[in-house]
Amino acid sequence: MQMLEILLHYIWQKGLFLPYEQCTTDGQSVEVLCVGAHNRDSGPDFTNVRLRLGGVELAGNVEMHLNSSDWYRHRHHLDAAYDSILLHVVRRADKPVYNSKGQSIPQLELRYPNDRDYLQQLMDDASFMDSAVASHACAHHLLRQPSLMTEGWKRTMLIRRLDCKQRNIEQLLFYFNNDLAQAMYITLAHHFGFHVNGIPMEMMAMHTPLKILRKHMDNLLQLQALLLGQAGLLEGRKGREAERLRGAPLSWLEAEGRKGTPLSWLEAEEAERLRGEYAFLKYKYDLTPMDASLWKHNRLRPQNAPEVRVCQLAQLLYQSDFLFSRALEATNLSQMRALLAQPSMGQTSIDSLIINVILPYQYVSGQKQRVMELLEELSPENNAIIRQWQMLGQQVHSAADTQALIHLYQTCCQSGQCINCDVAYQIFLQAQ
């Protein structure tokens, strides 16, 4: 059974967790004195919460997510409205979280009745679901009648997704005093992580301001040293993992008929040069590297290793004069692909950056109609969410379709907000 975030809200609101001993991920006891008020508007999920944390009585707000990493996906680490959070309540704590002031927030992996039948009964409770159609019912109906997903509804979802991305960009612009290039650099770094390491890539960029990188745009070695050093990756990895990384990317590149390897820095001599450059630049700019333990390495293909992605970002910044202004001025996909092209990246990865970086910033700059048209030209994305929709009979012809379906899944299906979905409404009408 798929867990829904709204179910976590319900368990908290009804106090179903109270018989269980609770403690934070760092071992502090948690005693909830008042669960607070459920906030259905923007801002923290529960307000006016009272609890004892490590024996100290506190009052404030609580935010909830299925996974800790959703904190960053929702950009709460940049939003001062979430600085009042006393406790981050999650099902799974997969990352430490920080507020906009850089302060660590205590996290609680909520303990609650975890019996499958009991949770399913809660999900079927009309008071919990607000009389919405259960997600499995929607899937059953869509499988029999794919046309319930109308083209008009998909277009609405696409516009909502672009509007959502616009709000995220505007938030970044506010945070960086309307410095468009700095905001775009942060977004670009995030998406260079390609989901698995998106948050660490973004944190690396936050630790390494673009104004510093601009002083070294003519020196690839210094760009690599700055980014790899700030990422905490210059010490490298030892043993079998280092050997795997040392050989595999070269074989991969040679198989593609390309020269060189983005991981040549792992060789002792060049690694020492990079460490020396970084030591000087770190002292010069008073830089602080991030914690290297935040990077994920397991089960990644060699070409997706964080060292590779960081080097690719450095290469892109080095080879592209006025990258961010040129990205906003590009009028077609050929120009955008040429701008992002480099030997160690395939077209699928490049198109992903166009979809998630260049086009959203063009949308914010007022080129909305052209953005919609370019999304219609781009090939559909291929990921787990889209494959689920295809299993339910949904045809995807372009990135416009896939972006719409991703947004519908993330904003309605994943959180159980069926009441806001046109598909569920059509099913409801047919049942009358």
Contacts in CASP RR format, 6 or more apart in sequence:
PFRMAT RR
TARGET T0000
AUTHOR 0000-0000-0000
METHOD contacts of the structure
MODEL  1
MQMLEILLHYIWQKGLFLPYEQCTTDGQSVEVLCVGAHNRDSGPDFTNVR
LRLGGVELAGNVEMHLNSSDWYRHRHHLDAAYDSILLHVVRRADKPVYNS
KGQSIPQLELRYPNDRDYLQQLMDDASFMDSAVASHACAHHLLRQPSLMT
EGWKRTMLIRRLDCKQRNIEQLLFYFNNDLAQAMYITLAHHFGFHVNGIP
MEMMAMHTPLKILRKHMDNLLQLQALLLGQAGLLEGRKGREAERLRGAPL
SWLEAEGRKGTPLSWLEAEEAERLRGEYAFLKYKYDLTPMDASLWKHNRL
RPQNAPEVRVCQLAQLLYQSDFLFSRALEATNLSQMRALLAQPSMGQTSI
DSLIINVILPYQYVSGQKQRVMELLEELSPENNAIIRQWQMLGQQVHSAA
DTQALIHLYQTCCQSGQCINCDVAYQIFLQAQ
1 116 0 8 1.000
1 119 0 8 1.000
1 120 0 8 1.000
1 123 0 8 1.000
2 135 0 8 1.000
3 66 0 8 1.000
3 91 0 8 1.000
3 119 0 8 1.000
4 123 0 8 1.000
4 414 0 8 1.000
4 415 0 8 1.000
4 416 0 8 1.000
5 64 0 8 1.000
5 65 0 8 1.000
5 66 0 8 1.000
5 414 0 8 1.000
5 415 0 8 1.000
5 416 0 8 1.000
6 128 0 8 1.000
6 415 0 8 1.000
6 416 0 8 1.000
6 417 0 8 1.000
7 119 0 8 1.000
7 122 0 8 1.000
7 123 0 8 1.000
7 128 0 8 1.000
8 64 0 8 1.000
8 66 0 8 1.000
8 89 0 8 1.000
8 91 0 8 1.000
8 110 0 8 1.000
9 38 0 8 1.000
9 45 0 8 1.000
9 46 0 8 1.000
9 64 0 8 1.000
10 16 0 8 1.000
10 122 0 8 1.000
10 128 0 8 1.000
11 17 0 8 1.000
11 110 0 8 1.000
11 112 0 8 1.000
11 122 0 8 1.000
12 35 0 8 1.000
12 46 0 8 1.000
12 62 0 8 1.000
12 64 0 8 1.000
12 89 0 8 1.000
12 110 0 8 1.000
13 35 0 8 1.000
13 38 0 8 1.000
13 46 0 8 1.000
15 32 0 8 1.000
15 35 0 8 1.000
16 112 0 8 1.000
16 113 0 8 1.000
17 32 0 8 1.000
17 110 0 8 1.000
17 111 0 8 1.000
17 112 0 8 1.000
18 32 0 8 1.000
20 111 0 8 1.000
20 112 0 8 1.000
21 29 0 8 1.000
21 111 0 8 1.000
22 29 0 8 1.000
22 30 0 8 1.000
22 31 0 8 1.000
22 32 0 8 1.000
22 108 0 8 1.000
22 110 0 8 1.000
22 111 0 8 1.000
23 29 0 8 1.000
23 30 0 8 1.000
23 108 0 8 1.000
24 30 0 8 1.000
24 53 0 8 1.000
24 87 0 8 1.000
24 106 0 8 1.000
24 107 0 8 1.000
24 108 0 8 1.000
25 93 0 8 1.000
25 106 0 8 1.000
25 107 0 8 1.000
25 108 0 8 1.000
25 109 0 8 1.000
26 106 0 8 1.000
28 53 0 8 1.000
28 54 0 8 1.000
28 106 0 8 1.000
29 52 0 8 1.000
29 53 0 8 1.000
29 54 0 8 1.000
29 55 0 8 1.000
30 51 0 8 1.000
30 52 0 8 1.000
30 53 0 8 1.000
30 54 0 8 1.000
30 87 0 8 1.000
30 108 0 8 1.000
31 51 0 8 1.000
31 52 0 8 1.000
31 55 0 8 1.000
32 49 0 8 1.000
32 50 0 8 1.000
32 51 0 8 1.000
33 50 0 8 1.000
33 51 0 8 1.000
33 52 0 8 1.000
33 57 0 8 1.000
34 48 0 8 1.000
34 49 0 8 1.000
34 50 0 8 1.000
34 51 0 8 1.000
35 46 0 8 1.000
35 49 0 8 1.000
36 46 0 8 1.000
36 47 0 8 1.000
36 48 0 8 1.000
36 49 0 8 1.000
36 50 0 8 1.000
36 62 0 8 1.000
37 46 0 8 1.000
37 47 0 8 1.000
37 48 0 8 1.000
38 45 0 8 1.000
38 46 0 8 1.000
39 45 0 8 1.000
39 46 0 8 1.000
39 47 0 8 1.000
42 81 0 8 1.000
43 81 0 8 1.000
43 82 0 8 1.000
44 61 0 8 1.000
44 62 0 8 1.000
44 63 0 8 1.000
44 81 0 8 1.000
44 82 0 8 1.000
44 84 0 8 1.000
44 85 0 8 1.000
45 62 0 8 1.000
45 63 0 8 1.000
45 64 0 8 1.000
46 61 0 8 1.000
46 62 0 8 1.000
46 63 0 8 1.000
46 64 0 8 1.000
47 60 0 8 1.000
47 61 0 8 1.000
48 59 0 8 1.000
48 60 0 8 1.000
48 61 0 8 1.000
49 59 0 8 1.000
49 60 0 8 1.000
49 61 0 8 1.000
49 62 0 8 1.000
49 86 0 8 1.000
49 87 0 8 1.000
50 57 0 8 1.000
50 58 0 8 1.000
50 59 0 8 1.000
50 60 0 8 1.000
51 57 0 8 1.000
51 58 0 8 1.000
51 86 0 8 1.000
51 87 0 8 1.000
52 58 0 8 1.000
53 86 0 8 1.000
53 87 0 8 1.000
53 106 0 8 1.000
58 86 0 8 1.000
59 86 0 8 1.000
60 84 0 8 1.000
60 85 0 8 1.000
60 86 0 8 1.000
61 84 0 8 1.000
61 85 0 8 1.000
61 86 0 8 1.000
62 85 0 8 1.000
62 86 0 8 1.000
62 87 0 8 1.000
62 88 0 8 1.000
62 89 0 8 1.000
63 71 0 8 1.000
63 76 0 8 1.000
63 82 0 8 1.000
63 85 0 8 1.000
63 88 0 8 1.000
63 89 0 8 1.000
64 88 0 8 1.000
64 89 0 8 1.000
64 90 0 8 1.000
65 71 0 8 1.000
65 74 0 8 1.000
65 88 0 8 1.000
65 90 0 8 1.000
65 91 0 8 1.000
66 90 0 8 1.000
66 91 0 8 1.000
66 92 0 8 1.000
67 90 0 8 1.000
67 91 0 8 1.000
67 92 0 8 1.000
67 93 0 8 1.000
67 94 0 8 1.000
67 95 0 8 1.000
68 88 0 8 1.000
68 90 0 8 1.000
68 92 0 8 1.000
68 93 0 8 1.000
68 94 0 8 1.000
68 95 0 8 1.000
68 96 0 8 1.000
68 97 0 8 1.000
68 107 0 8 1.000
69 94 0 8 1.000
69 95 0 8 1.000
69 199 0 8 1.000
71 77 0 8 1.000
71 88 0 8 1.000
71 95 0 8 1.000
71 97 0 8 1.000
72 95 0 8 1.000
72 97 0 8 1.000
72 199 0 8 1.000
72 202 0 8 1.000
75 168 0 8 1.000
75 171 0 8 1.000
76 82 0 8 1.000
76 85 0 8 1.000
76 97 0 8 1.000
76 99 0 8 1.000
77 97 0 8 1.000
77 98 0 8 1.000
77 99 0 8 1.000
77 100 0 8 1.000
77 102 0 8 1.000
78 100 0 8 1.000
78 171 0 8 1.000
78 172 0 8 1.000
78 175 0 8 1.000
79 100 0 8 1.000
79 171 0 8 1.000
80 99 0 8 1.000
80 100 0 8 1.000
82 99 0 8 1.000
82 100 0 8 1.000
83 99 0 8 1.000
83 100 0 8 1.000
83 101 0 8 1.000
83 103 0 8 1.000
85 99 0 8 1.000
85 105 0 8 1.000
86 106 0 8 1.000
87 105 0 8 1.000
87 106 0 8 1.000
87 107 0 8 1.000
87 108 0 8 1.000
88 97 0 8 1.000
88 105 0 8 1.000
88 106 0 8 1.000
88 107 0 8 1.000
88 108 0 8 1.000
89 107 0 8 1.000
89 108 0 8 1.000
89 110 0 8 1.000
90 107 0 8 1.000
90 108 0 8 1.000
90 109 0 8 1.000
90 110 0 8 1.000
91 109 0 8 1.000
91 110 0 8 1.000
92 109 0 8 1.000
93 107 0 8 1.000
93 109 0 8 1.000
95 199 0 8 1.000
95 294 0 8 1.000
96 104 0 8 1.000
96 107 0 8 1.000
97 104 0 8 1.000
97 105 0 8 1.000
97 107 0 8 1.000
98 104 0 8 1.000
98 105 0 8 1.000
99 105 0 8 1.000
100 175 0 8 1.000
113 119 0 8 1.000
122 128 0 8 1.000
123 129 0 8 1.000
123 134 0 8 1.000
124 134 0 8 1.000
129 416 0 8 1.000
129 418 0 8 1.000
130 419 0 8 1.000
131 419 0 8 1.000
132 416 0 8 1.000
132 417 0 8 1.000
132 418 0 8 1.000
132 419 0 8 1.000
132 424 0 8 1.000
133 418 0 8 1.000
133 424 0 8 1.000
133 427 0 8 1.000
133 428 0 8 1.000
134 418 0 8 1.000
135 413 0 8 1.000
135 416 0 8 1.000
135 418 0 8 1.000
137 427 0 8 1.000
138 413 0 8 1.000
138 418 0 8 1.000
138 421 0 8 1.000
138 423 0 8 1.000
138 424 0 8 1.000
138 427 0 8 1.000
139 392 0 8 1.000
141 148 0 8 1.000
141 423 0 8 1.000
141 427 0 8 1.000
141 430 0 8 1.000
142 148 0 8 1.000
142 149 0 8 1.000
142 392 0 8 1.000
142 393 0 8 1.000
142 394 0 8 1.000
142 423 0 8 1.000
143 392 0 8 1.000
143 393 0 8 1.000
146 392 0 8 1.000
146 393 0 8 1.000
146 394 0 8 1.000
146 395 0 8 1.000
148 423 0 8 1.000
148 426 0 8 1.000
148 427 0 8 1.000
149 394 0 8 1.000
149 423 0 8 1.000
150 422 0 8 1.000
153 422 0 8 1.000
153 423 0 8 1.000
154 400 0 8 1.000
154 401 0 8 1.000
154 404 0 8 1.000
154 405 0 8 1.000
154 408 0 8 1.000
155 400 0 8 1.000
155 404 0 8 1.000
156 404 0 8 1.000
156 422 0 8 1.000
157 403 0 8 1.000
157 404 0 8 1.000
157 405 0 8 1.000
157 407 0 8 1.000
157 408 0 8 1.000
158 372 0 8 1.000
158 375 0 8 1.000
158 400 0 8 1.000
158 403 0 8 1.000
158 404 0 8 1.000
158 407 0 8 1.000
160 407 0 8 1.000
160 411 0 8 1.000
161 403 0 8 1.000
161 404 0 8 1.000
161 406 0 8 1.000
161 407 0 8 1.000
162 360 0 8 1.000
162 363 0 8 1.000
162 368 0 8 1.000
162 371 0 8 1.000
162 372 0 8 1.000
162 403 0 8 1.000
164 407 0 8 1.000
165 360 0 8 1.000
165 363 0 8 1.000
166 360 0 8 1.000
166 363 0 8 1.000
166 364 0 8 1.000
169 183 0 8 1.000
169 187 0 8 1.000
169 360 0 8 1.000
169 361 0 8 1.000
169 364 0 8 1.000
170 364 0 8 1.000
172 183 0 8 1.000
172 186 0 8 1.000
172 187 0 8 1.000
173 179 0 8 1.000
173 180 0 8 1.000
173 183 0 8 1.000
175 183 0 8 1.000
176 182 0 8 1.000
176 183 0 8 1.000
176 186 0 8 1.000
179 210 0 8 1.000
180 324 0 8 1.000
180 328 0 8 1.000
180 361 0 8 1.000
181 210 0 8 1.000
181 324 0 8 1.000
181 325 0 8 1.000
182 209 0 8 1.000
182 210 0 8 1.000
182 211 0 8 1.000
184 324 0 8 1.000
184 327 0 8 1.000
184 357 0 8 1.000
184 361 0 8 1.000
185 205 0 8 1.000
185 210 0 8 1.000
185 213 0 8 1.000
185 324 0 8 1.000
186 202 0 8 1.000
186 205 0 8 1.000
186 206 0 8 1.000
187 356 0 8 1.000
187 357 0 8 1.000
187 360 0 8 1.000
187 361 0 8 1.000
188 205 0 8 1.000
188 313 0 8 1.000
188 353 0 8 1.000
188 357 0 8 1.000
189 198 0 8 1.000
189 201 0 8 1.000
189 202 0 8 1.000
189 204 0 8 1.000
189 205 0 8 1.000
189 313 0 8 1.000
190 198 0 8 1.000
190 199 0 8 1.000
190 201 0 8 1.000
190 202 0 8 1.000
190 205 0 8 1.000
191 198 0 8 1.000
191 201 0 8 1.000
191 352 0 8 1.000
191 353 0 8 1.000
191 356 0 8 1.000
191 357 0 8 1.000
192 198 0 8 1.000
192 201 0 8 1.000
192 309 0 8 1.000
192 310 0 8 1.000
192 312 0 8 1.000
192 313 0 8 1.000
192 353 0 8 1.000
193 200 0 8 1.000
193 201 0 8 1.000
193 306 0 8 1.000
193 309 0 8 1.000
194 304 0 8 1.000
194 309 0 8 1.000
194 349 0 8 1.000
194 352 0 8 1.000
196 296 0 8 1.000
196 300 0 8 1.000
196 304 0 8 1.000
197 295 0 8 1.000
197 296 0 8 1.000
197 306 0 8 1.000
197 309 0 8 1.000
199 294 0 8 1.000
200 231 0 8 1.000
200 290 0 8 1.000
200 294 0 8 1.000
200 295 0 8 1.000
200 296 0 8 1.000
200 306 0 8 1.000
201 306 0 8 1.000
201 309 0 8 1.000
201 310 0 8 1.000
201 313 0 8 1.000
203 290 0 8 1.000
203 294 0 8 1.000
204 227 0 8 1.000
204 230 0 8 1.000
204 231 0 8 1.000
204 290 0 8 1.000
204 310 0 8 1.000
207 230 0 8 1.000
207 287 0 8 1.000
207 288 0 8 1.000
207 289 0 8 1.000
207 290 0 8 1.000
208 226 0 8 1.000
208 227 0 8 1.000
208 230 0 8 1.000
208 287 0 8 1.000
212 226 0 8 1.000
212 285 0 8 1.000
212 287 0 8 1.000
213 223 0 8 1.000
213 226 0 8 1.000
213 227 0 8 1.000
213 317 0 8 1.000
216 222 0 8 1.000
216 223 0 8 1.000
216 226 0 8 1.000
216 281 0 8 1.000
217 223 0 8 1.000
217 317 0 8 1.000
217 318 0 8 1.000
217 321 0 8 1.000
218 318 0 8 1.000
219 318 0 8 1.000
220 314 0 8 1.000
220 315 0 8 1.000
220 318 0 8 1.000
221 273 0 8 1.000
221 274 0 8 1.000
221 277 0 8 1.000
222 277 0 8 1.000
222 281 0 8 1.000
223 314 0 8 1.000
223 317 0 8 1.000
223 318 0 8 1.000
224 265 0 8 1.000
224 274 0 8 1.000
224 310 0 8 1.000
224 311 0 8 1.000
224 314 0 8 1.000
225 234 0 8 1.000
225 274 0 8 1.000
225 275 0 8 1.000
225 276 0 8 1.000
225 277 0 8 1.000
225 278 0 8 1.000
225 281 0 8 1.000
226 278 0 8 1.000
226 281 0 8 1.000
226 287 0 8 1.000
226 314 0 8 1.000
227 310 0 8 1.000
227 311 0 8 1.000
227 313 0 8 1.000
227 314 0 8 1.000
228 234 0 8 1.000
228 265 0 8 1.000
228 274 0 8 1.000
228 278 0 8 1.000
228 307 0 8 1.000
228 310 0 8 1.000
228 311 0 8 1.000
228 314 0 8 1.000
229 274 0 8 1.000
229 278 0 8 1.000
229 282 0 8 1.000
229 289 0 8 1.000
230 287 0 8 1.000
230 289 0 8 1.000
230 290 0 8 1.000
231 289 0 8 1.000
231 290 0 8 1.000
231 292 0 8 1.000
231 295 0 8 1.000
231 306 0 8 1.000
231 310 0 8 1.000
232 289 0 8 1.000
232 290 0 8 1.000
232 291 0 8 1.000
232 292 0 8 1.000
233 292 0 8 1.000
233 295 0 8 1.000
233 306 0 8 1.000
233 307 0 8 1.000
233 310 0 8 1.000
234 271 0 8 1.000
234 274 0 8 1.000
234 275 0 8 1.000
234 278 0 8 1.000
235 292 0 8 1.000
236 242 0 8 1.000
236 266 0 8 1.000
236 271 0 8 1.000
236 307 0 8 1.000
237 245 0 8 1.000
237 297 0 8 1.000
241 297 0 8 1.000
242 266 0 8 1.000
244 302 0 8 1.000
245 263 0 8 1.000
245 266 0 8 1.000
245 302 0 8 1.000
245 305 0 8 1.000
245 307 0 8 1.000
246 263 0 8 1.000
246 266 0 8 1.000
246 267 0 8 1.000
247 261 0 8 1.000
247 263 0 8 1.000
247 302 0 8 1.000
248 302 0 8 1.000
249 261 0 8 1.000
249 262 0 8 1.000
249 263 0 8 1.000
249 302 0 8 1.000
249 303 0 8 1.000
249 305 0 8 1.000
249 308 0 8 1.000
250 260 0 8 1.000
250 261 0 8 1.000
250 263 0 8 1.000
252 302 0 8 1.000
252 303 0 8 1.000
253 259 0 8 1.000
253 260 0 8 1.000
253 261 0 8 1.000
253 343 0 8 1.000
253 344 0 8 1.000
258 343 0 8 1.000
258 344 0 8 1.000
259 343 0 8 1.000
260 343 0 8 1.000
262 307 0 8 1.000
262 308 0 8 1.000
262 311 0 8 1.000
262 312 0 8 1.000
262 315 0 8 1.000
262 344 0 8 1.000
263 302 0 8 1.000
263 305 0 8 1.000
263 307 0 8 1.000
263 308 0 8 1.000
263 311 0 8 1.000
264 270 0 8 1.000
265 271 0 8 1.000
265 274 0 8 1.000
265 307 0 8 1.000
265 311 0 8 1.000
266 307 0 8 1.000
281 287 0 8 1.000
282 289 0 8 1.000
295 306 0 8 1.000
296 306 0 8 1.000
297 305 0 8 1.000
297 306 0 8 1.000
302 308 0 8 1.000
303 344 0 8 1.000
308 344 0 8 1.000
312 342 0 8 1.000
312 344 0 8 1.000
312 345 0 8 1.000
315 342 0 8 1.000
315 344 0 8 1.000
316 323 0 8 1.000
316 340 0 8 1.000
316 342 0 8 1.000
317 323 0 8 1.000
319 342 0 8 1.000
320 326 0 8 1.000
320 339 0 8 1.000
323 339 0 8 1.000
326 339 0 8 1.000
327 336 0 8 1.000
327 339 0 8 1.000
327 357 0 8 1.000
327 358 0 8 1.000
327 361 0 8 1.000
328 358 0 8 1.000
328 361 0 8 1.000
328 362 0 8 1.000
328 365 0 8 1.000
330 336 0 8 1.000
330 339 0 8 1.000
330 358 0 8 1.000
331 370 0 8 1.000
332 374 0 8 1.000
333 354 0 8 1.000
333 374 0 8 1.000
333 377 0 8 1.000
333 378 0 8 1.000
336 354 0 8 1.000
336 358 0 8 1.000
337 347 0 8 1.000
337 350 0 8 1.000
337 351 0 8 1.000
337 354 0 8 1.000
340 350 0 8 1.000
340 353 0 8 1.000
340 354 0 8 1.000
340 358 0 8 1.000
341 350 0 8 1.000
348 382 0 8 1.000
351 378 0 8 1.000
351 379 0 8 1.000
351 399 0 8 1.000
352 381 0 8 1.000
354 374 0 8 1.000
354 378 0 8 1.000
355 375 0 8 1.000
355 378 0 8 1.000
355 381 0 8 1.000
355 399 0 8 1.000
355 403 0 8 1.000
359 371 0 8 1.000
359 374 0 8 1.000
359 375 0 8 1.000
360 371 0 8 1.000
362 370 0 8 1.000
362 371 0 8 1.000
363 371 0 8 1.000
372 400 0 8 1.000
375 398 0 8 1.000
375 399 0 8 1.000
375 400 0 8 1.000
375 403 0 8 1.000
376 398 0 8 1.000
376 399 0 8 1.000
376 400 0 8 1.000
377 398 0 8 1.000
378 398 0 8 1.000
378 399 0 8 1.000
378 400 0 8 1.000
379 398 0 8 1.000
379 399 0 8 1.000
380 386 0 8 1.000
380 396 0 8 1.000
380 397 0 8 1.000
380 398 0 8 1.000
380 399 0 8 1.000
380 401 0 8 1.000
380 402 0 8 1.000
381 399 0 8 1.000
381 402 0 8 1.000
381 403 0 8 1.000
381 406 0 8 1.000
383 406 0 8 1.000
385 405 0 8 1.000
385 406 0 8 1.000
385 409 0 8 1.000
386 396 0 8 1.000
386 402 0 8 1.000
386 405 0 8 1.000
386 406 0 8 1.000
388 409 0 8 1.000
389 396 0 8 1.000
389 405 0 8 1.000
389 409 0 8 1.000
390 396 0 8 1.000
394 401 0 8 1.000
394 405 0 8 1.000
395 401 0 8 1.000
396 402 0 8 1.000
396 405 0 8 1.000
408 421 0 8 1.000
411 417 0 8 1.000
411 420 0 8 1.000
412 418 0 8 1.000
412 420 0 8 1.000
412 421 0 8 1.000
412 424 0 8 1.000
413 421 0 8 1.000
418 424 0 8 1.000
END
